[in-house]
Amino acid sequence: MTDVILLRRKSAGEQAKEKVQPDSTKSNYDKLEETVTSSADKVVGAVQPDDSKSAGQTVSDTFRGNADSAQNSTGKTWTESAQDAASNVANTAQNTLNQASDYVKNSGSGGSAAK
C-alpha cells in the first residue's frame, strides 16, 4: 500500500467494486488494503468540511454514515468498534505474514510450497 492510496478519497465506483467482488476471490493483501483504505477514507470523510466535498463524496459519506449507524446498533461504542476493526486488520496482516513466511521456508528448503 502506498501513501498515495491512503491520501486520496475512494470514488463511489471503487467502493461499489469492492463490495460487489466476493471476498473469496480476493487475496489477503487485497482484503487488508481495502480495510485500511476504507478506514482512512472514512476518517478523511468525517473531518473534511462538507463544502469541500464533491457531490459524489457527500452522497457516499451520508450513505456510509447511515449504514454505520445501523451497524453500530449492536450496543458497541465507537471506540470498541474501532478497536475491533484494528484488531481484525492486525490479525489479517499477521496471517498474511505467517503464510508468506511458511511459503518462503517451504520453497527454500526444497520442499513444496504451502498453499
C-alpha positions in Angstrom: 0.0 0.0 0.0 1.4 3.4 -0.9 1.0 6.7 0.8 -0.8 7.9 -2.3 -3.6 5.3 -1.8 -4.1 6.4 1.8 -4.2 10.2 1.0 -7.0 10.2 -1.7 -10.7 9.6 -1.3 -12.2 6.5 -2.8 -14.7 7.0 -5.6 -18.2 5.6 -5.3 -17.2 3.3 -8.2 -14.2 1.9 -6.3 -16.3 1.4 -3.2 -19.0 -0.4 -5.2 -16.5 -2.6 -6.9 -15.0 -3.7 -3.6 -18.4 -4.5 -2.2 -19.6 -6.5 -5.3 -16.4 -8.6 -5.6 -16.7 -11.7 -3.4 -14.1 -11.8 -0.6 -13.4 -15.4 -1.7 -11.8 -14.1 -4.9 -9.6 -11.5 -3.1 -6.1 -12.1 -1.8 -5.3 -11.4 1.9 -3.3 -8.4 0.7 -6.4 -7.1 -1.2 -8.6 -7.6 1.8 -6.1 -5.8 4.1 -5.7 -2.9 1.6 -9.5 -2.5 1.3 -9.8 -2.4 5.1 -7.0 0.1 5.5 -8.1 2.4 2.7 -11.8 2.2 3.6 -10.9 3.2 7.2 -8.7 6.0 6.0 -11.4 7.2 3.6 -14.0 7.1 6.4 -11.7 9.2 8.7 -11.0 11.7 5.9 -14.7 11.9 5.1 -15.5 12.6 8.7 -13.1 15.5 9.1 -13.3 17.0 5.6 -15.7 20.1 5.5 -18.9 19.4 3.6 -18.4 22.4 1.4 -15.1 21.0 0.1 -16.6 17.6 -0.9 -17.8 16.7 -4.3 -21.4 15.7 -4.7 -20.4 12.0 -5.0 -18.4 12.2 -1.8 -21.2 13.9 0.1 -23.7 11.2 -1.0 -21.2 8.4 -0.3 -20.4 9.8 3.2 -24.1 10.2 4.0 -24.8 6.7 2.9 -21.8 5.3 4.8 -22.9 7.2 7.9 -26.4 5.8 7.8 -25.0 2.3 7.3 -22.6 2.7 10.1 -25.4 3.9 12.4 -27.4 0.8 11.6 -24.5 -1.5 12.0 -23.5 0.1 15.3 -26.9 -0.7 16.9 -25.2 -3.7 18.4 -24.5 -1.6 21.5 -20.8 -1.3 21.0 -19.2 2.1 21.4 -17.4 3.7 18.5 -14.2 3.1 20.4 -15.0 -0.6 20.8 -15.9 -0.8 17.1 -12.6 0.9 16.1 -10.7 -1.4 18.4 -12.3 -4.5 16.8 -11.5 -3.1 13.3 -7.9 -2.5 14.3 -7.6 -6.0 15.8 -9.1 -7.5 12.6 -6.5 -5.6 10.5 -3.7 -6.7 12.7 -4.9 -10.4 12.6 -5.2 -10.3 8.8 -1.7 -8.8 8.5 -0.3 -11.4 10.9 -1.9 -14.3 9.0 -0.6 -12.9 5.7 2.9 -12.6 7.1 2.7 -16.2 8.5 1.6 -17.5 5.2 4.4 -15.7 3.4 6.9 -17.0 6.0 5.7 -20.6 5.6 5.9 -20.3 1.8 9.5 -19.0 1.9 10.5 -21.7 4.4 9.0 -24.5 2.4 10.2 -23.3 -1.0 13.7 -22.5 0.3 14.2 -26.0 1.8 13.5 -27.8 -1.4 10.0 -28.9 -0.3 6.8 -28.0 -2.0 5.4 -24.6 -1.2 2.5 -24.4 1.2 -0.8 -23.2 -0.4 
